[in-house]
Amino acid sequence: MVKVALETLGCSKNMVDSENILGYLKSQGLIPVDKFEEADIIVINTCGFITPAKEESINTILELAAYKERNNKVKLVVTGCMIAKYGLELLKEIPEIDAAVDINNLDSILPLAGKSYVPGNNLELKRISQTGNFVRYLKIAEGCDNLCTYCTIPELKGRYQSSSKEQLVIEARELITEGAKELNLIAQDITRYGIDTTGKHELAELIKSISNLEGEFWIRLLYCYPTDITPELIDVVANYPKVCKYLDIPLQHVSTSVLNKMGRRGSKEEIIELIQKLRSRIPQLSIRSTFIVGFPGETNEEFEELLDFLREVKLDWVGAFTYWQETDTPAAKLPNQIPQRIKEERYHKLMEVQRVLTLSKNRSLIGSRLPVLIEDNFDDEAHYKIGRSQYQAPEVDGLVIVKTTKESGNFVETEITDVNNEFDLLGEDINESC
């Protein structure tokens, strides 16, 4: 039997693609394995979003190419974001690559396994989880129509394409049946769901349909474009118990002049109005955002405007990136590119401002009671487990370390007792602390 191993780079959207790749190859008779040493075929799912991601992808390909030189029986396949733009160049520059495969043309992997496509074998195709069964991602669309001047995604992924609502509900039901306790809805921009097919915002209706499925689970909404957050979507987050009171809204900046240069819709005033509306309608809402510092022409005054905004609105969670001058993007041609040293200084200053704010937010939770999804053991301590509340997204936000004997996959009513390392919370299982 031909065995296949897969290396995933980049974001959770890529991870969903990897789960589908493994599921498809398994349906065609290949055997997924975790270790490269056991594999006959190694697939690398690349990321090409920004320069560091491309560098990581290239370094990973080179490392596995060197591995192939020591084990020339293995076949090396490259897929993912980099293929659309750099596939031919990769094949030319790294001859150890046996195939550069578009994510939508996985059939071309089969000849490397000595196999031909078998129609009908993938009718019962199931994703093979890369995150365990409790926390799963549901990708609701591909591509992007937001032509931000710094971003290569539209070039790499194409126009926005919403997935079928019926198929998404079926997939969600399957994930829940397999044990999912948290469904993270993802896309480059989930708020545009349905615009390309019906001309209307359909995200709220999709969430309602998934929320009506049987089972005990959360729905988390990631990557919401601020100007497409509709009143209907706000109502769903406010009123549906299975929907986490959490929104990830990548704002990128708040200075209206910088937003205009970025090709972002909306203004600082509209952003503040949106946050006020969200908090008024959903008082317990946790908001996460990301920002780019050092965008071409960003002045000291505009950067300080961003810091003042953070201090004023007090977002729960914030991530930041230094601007990367990506080839062939409009922003790369803008004048007044910022030196890397200044970008790094601004990044650290922003994160220090947010560190204080997040620590204050976390301290305000001491004494409160929160449902926590238990995900893993904490080191070797038998009675301490790692989990998250609905106010913490996987991988990017803090954790809750809970004293409990409950196993992973359980929701535990937890009293928050302290803050650990600024970003994580400590708590005790209410039902076991008496």
Residue pairs with C-beta under 8 A, 6 or more apart in sequence:
1 29
1 30
1 31
2 29
2 30
2 31
2 40
2 41
2 113
2 114
2 115
3 30
3 31
3 32
3 33
3 38
3 39
3 40
3 41
4 22
4 25
4 30
4 31
4 32
4 33
4 39
4 40
4 41
4 42
4 43
4 113
5 32
5 33
5 34
5 35
5 36
5 38
5 39
5 41
5 42
5 43
6 18
6 21
6 22
6 32
6 42
6 43
6 44
6 45
7 36
7 42
7 43
7 44
7 45
7 60
7 64
8 14
8 15
8 18
8 45
8 130
9 44
9 45
9 46
9 47
9 53
9 56
9 57
9 60
9 80
10 45
10 46
10 47
10 49
10 53
10 57
10 80
10 81
11 47
11 49
12 137
12 184
12 186
12 222
12 395
13 137
13 139
13 186
13 187
13 188
14 45
14 47
14 80
14 81
15 130
15 131
15 137
16 127
16 137
16 138
16 139
16 186
17 45
17 80
17 103
17 139
18 45
18 130
19 127
19 128
19 129
19 130
20 125
20 127
21 43
21 45
21 79
21 103
21 106
22 32
22 127
22 128
22 130
23 125
23 126
23 127
23 128
24 106
24 122
24 125
25 32
25 106
25 109
26 32
26 128
27 121
27 122
27 124
27 125
28 110
28 115
28 117
28 118
28 121
28 122
29 113
29 115
29 118
29 121
30 41
30 113
30 115
32 128
33 39
36 42
36 64
36 67
36 74
39 74
40 73
40 74
40 75
40 113
41 74
41 75
41 76
41 77
41 109
41 112
41 113
42 64
42 67
42 68
42 74
42 75
42 76
42 77
43 77
43 78
43 79
43 109
44 57
44 60
44 61
44 64
44 76
44 77
44 78
44 79
44 80
45 79
45 80
46 57
46 60
46 61
46 78
46 79
46 80
46 81
46 82
46 83
47 53
47 54
47 56
47 57
47 80
47 81
47 82
48 54
48 57
48 80
48 81
48 82
48 85
48 86
48 152
48 156
49 81
49 151
49 152
49 153
49 156
50 152
50 321
50 324
50 326
51 324
51 325
51 326
52 324
54 82
57 80
57 82
61 76
61 78
61 90
61 94
61 97
62 94
64 76
65 76
65 94
65 96
65 97
67 74
68 74
68 76
68 96
69 96
75 98
75 99
75 112
75 113
76 96
76 97
76 98
76 99
77 97
77 98
77 99
77 100
77 101
77 109
77 112
78 87
78 90
78 97
78 99
78 100
78 101
79 100
79 101
79 102
79 103
79 106
80 103
81 156
81 157
82 90
82 156
83 90
83 100
83 101
83 102
83 103
84 102
84 155
84 156
84 157
85 152
85 155
85 156
87 100
87 102
88 100
90 97
90 100
91 97
91 100
98 112
99 108
99 109
99 112
101 108
101 109
107 117
110 116
110 117
126 174
126 178
127 175
129 136
129 178
131 137
131 394
132 375
132 408
133 178
133 179
133 180
133 409
134 179
134 180
134 181
134 182
134 373
134 375
134 408
134 409
135 180
135 181
135 182
135 184
135 373
135 375
135 394
136 175
136 178
136 180
136 182
136 183
136 184
137 183
137 184
137 186
138 168
138 171
138 172
138 175
138 183
138 184
138 185
138 186
138 210
139 163
139 186
139 187
140 162
140 163
140 168
140 185
140 186
140 187
140 190
140 193
140 203
140 206
141 160
141 161
141 162
141 163
141 187
141 188
141 189
141 190
141 192
141 193
142 157
142 158
142 160
142 161
142 163
142 187
143 153
143 154
143 157
143 158
143 159
143 160
143 161
143 188
144 151
144 153
144 154
144 157
144 159
144 160
144 188
144 189
145 154
145 159
145 160
145 189
145 192
145 195
145 196
146 154
146 188
146 189
146 192
146 225
146 263
146 264
146 265
147 154
147 263
148 252
148 262
148 263
148 264
149 261
149 262
149 263
149 329
149 330
149 331
149 334
150 262
150 292
150 295
150 323
150 324
150 326
150 329
150 331
151 326
151 329
152 326
152 328
152 329
153 188
155 328
157 188
159 196
160 188
160 189
160 192
160 195
160 196
161 196
162 192
162 193
162 194
162 195
162 196
162 197
162 202
165 194
165 202
165 205
165 206
165 209
168 206
168 210
169 206
169 209
169 210
169 213
172 183
172 210
172 213
173 213
175 183
176 183
176 213
176 214
176 215
176 217
177 215
179 409
180 217
181 216
181 217
181 218
181 373
181 409
181 411
182 217
182 218
182 219
182 220
182 373
182 394
183 210
183 217
183 218
183 219
183 220
184 220
184 222
184 393
184 394
185 206
185 207
185 219
185 220
185 221
185 222
186 222
186 223
187 193
187 223
188 223
189 223
189 224
189 225
189 228
190 203
190 221
190 222
190 223
190 224
191 201
191 203
191 224
191 225
191 228
191 229
191 230
191 233
192 201
192 225
192 228
193 201
193 202
193 203
193 206
194 200
194 201
194 202
194 203
194 205
194 206
195 201
195 202
201 228
201 230
201 232
201 233
203 230
203 233
204 230
204 232
204 233
204 235
204 236
207 219
207 221
207 233
207 236
207 240
207 243
208 236
208 240
210 219
211 219
211 236
211 240
211 242
211 243
216 411
217 242
218 242
218 243
218 244
218 373
218 390
219 240
219 242
219 243
219 244
220 244
220 246
220 390
220 393
221 237
221 243
221 244
221 246
221 247
221 248
222 248
222 393
223 248
223 250
224 233
224 247
224 248
224 249
224 250
225 249
225 250
225 265
226 249
226 251
226 266
226 270
226 271
226 274
227 265
227 266
227 270
229 247
229 249
229 274
229 278
234 277
234 278
234 281
234 282
235 281
236 243
237 243
237 245
237 247
237 282
237 285
238 281
238 282
244 390
244 391
245 282
245 284
245 285
245 286
245 390
245 391
246 285
246 286
246 287
246 288
246 390
246 391
246 392
246 393
247 278
247 285
247 286
247 287
247 288
248 288
248 289
248 393
249 274
249 287
249 288
249 289
250 289
250 290
251 271
251 289
251 290
251 291
252 259
252 262
252 264
252 290
252 291
252 292
253 259
253 262
253 264
253 291
253 292
253 295
253 298
253 302
253 306
254 268
254 271
254 305
254 306
254 309
255 268
255 298
255 302
255 305
255 306
256 267
256 268
256 269
257 302
258 295
258 297
258 298
258 302
259 266
259 267
259 268
261 295
261 296
261 297
261 331
261 334
262 292
262 295
262 331
263 330
268 305
268 309
272 309
272 312
272 313
275 287
275 313
278 285
278 287
279 285
286 316
286 317
286 390
286 391
286 392
287 315
287 316
287 317
288 315
288 316
288 317
288 318
288 319
288 393
288 396
288 397
289 315
289 317
289 318
289 319
290 318
290 319
290 320
290 321
291 306
291 318
291 319
291 320
291 321
291 350
292 320
292 321
292 322
292 323
293 303
293 306
293 320
293 321
293 322
293 323
293 343
293 346
293 347
293 350
294 322
294 323
294 338
294 340
294 342
294 343
294 346
294 347
295 323
295 331
295 338
296 323
296 325
296 331
296 334
296 335
296 336
296 337
296 338
297 334
297 335
297 336
297 338
298 323
298 338
298 346
303 346
306 350
307 349
307 350
307 353
310 318
310 350
310 353
310 354
310 357
311 353
311 357
314 357
314 360
314 361
315 354
315 357
316 358
316 361
316 391
317 358
317 392
317 393
317 396
317 397
317 398
318 350
318 351
318 354
318 357
318 358
319 396
320 347
320 350
320 351
320 354
321 347
322 340
322 343
322 344
322 346
322 347
323 331
323 338
323 343
325 331
325 332
325 337
326 332
355 422
358 398
358 422
358 423
359 419
359 422
359 423
362 398
362 419
362 422
362 423
362 425
363 419
365 416
365 425
366 416
366 417
366 418
366 419
367 415
367 416
368 415
368 416
369 413
369 414
369 415
369 416
369 430
370 389
370 390
370 391
370 400
370 413
370 414
370 416
370 427
371 389
371 390
371 411
371 412
371 413
371 414
372 387
372 388
372 389
372 400
372 402
372 411
372 412
372 413
372 414
372 427
373 387
373 388
373 389
373 409
373 410
373 411
373 412
374 385
374 386
374 387
374 402
374 404
374 406
374 407
374 408
374 409
374 410
374 411
374 412
375 385
375 386
375 387
375 388
375 408
376 385
376 386
376 408
377 384
377 385
377 386
377 408
378 384
378 385
378 386
378 401
382 405
383 403
383 404
383 405
384 401
384 402
384 403
384 404
385 401
385 402
385 404
385 406
385 408
385 412
386 399
386 400
386 401
386 402
387 399
387 400
387 401
387 402
387 412
387 414
388 394
388 397
388 399
388 400
389 400
389 414
389 425
391 397
392 398
392 399
392 400
397 423
398 423
398 424
398 425
399 423
399 424
399 425
400 414
400 416
400 424
400 425
400 426
400 427
401 420
401 424
401 425
401 426
401 427
402 412
402 414
402 427
402 428
402 429
403 427
403 428
403 429
403 432
403 433
404 412
404 414
404 428
404 429
404 432
405 429
405 432
406 412
406 429
412 429
412 431
413 429
413 430
413 431
414 427
414 428
414 429
414 430
415 427
415 428
415 430
415 433
416 425
416 426
416 427
417 426
417 427
417 428
418 425
418 426
419 425
419 426
420 426
